[in-house]
Amino acid sequence: MSAPLRSVDGQDEAAVLREIQAALRDLRFGAVEITVHNAQVVQIERKEKFRLQNSSGKSH
């Protein structure tokens, strides 16, 4: 059972959760960093990593 979504210090918790879900969507390798200041989410940063592979199988 989950707690009901509510406003936290004037912030719409449902909207914040939607933004976090959007940052996680289709992320295969990387990180999502959530910055909180004075009990409010002020920034959501998505860092994605791509690994390029040599199609010939040779390493340089």
PEFEN-V936046 format. One record per backbone hydrogen bond with DSSP energy under -0.5 kcal/mol. CO is the residue of the C=O (numbers start at 1). NH is the residue of the N-H. E is the energy in kcal/mol with one decimal. If there is no record, write none. Layout:
BEGIN
co:CO nh:NH e:E
co:CO nh:NH e:E
END
This chain:
BEGIN
co:6 nh:13 e:-1.1
co:7 nh:9 e:-0.6
co:8 nh:11 e:-2.1
co:11 nh:8 e:-2.4
co:11 nh:13 e:-1.0
co:12 nh:16 e:-2.0
co:13 nh:17 e:-2.6
co:14 nh:18 e:-2.1
co:15 nh:19 e:-2.0
co:16 nh:20 e:-2.1
co:17 nh:21 e:-2.6
co:18 nh:22 e:-2.3
co:19 nh:23 e:-2.0
co:20 nh:24 e:-1.7
co:21 nh:25 e:-1.6
co:24 nh:27 e:-2.1
co:26 nh:28 e:-0.7
co:29 nh:49 e:-2.6
co:31 nh:47 e:-3.1
co:33 nh:35 e:-0.5
co:33 nh:45 e:-3.1
co:34 nh:36 e:-0.5
co:35 nh:42 e:-2.8
co:35 nh:43 e:-1.4
co:37 nh:40 e:-1.1
co:40 nh:37 e:-2.8
co:40 nh:42 e:-0.6
co:43 nh:35 e:-2.9
co:45 nh:33 e:-3.1
co:45 nh:47 e:-0.5
co:46 nh:48 e:-0.5
co:47 nh:31 e:-2.6
co:50 nh:52 e:-0.6
co:54 nh:57 e:-1.1
END
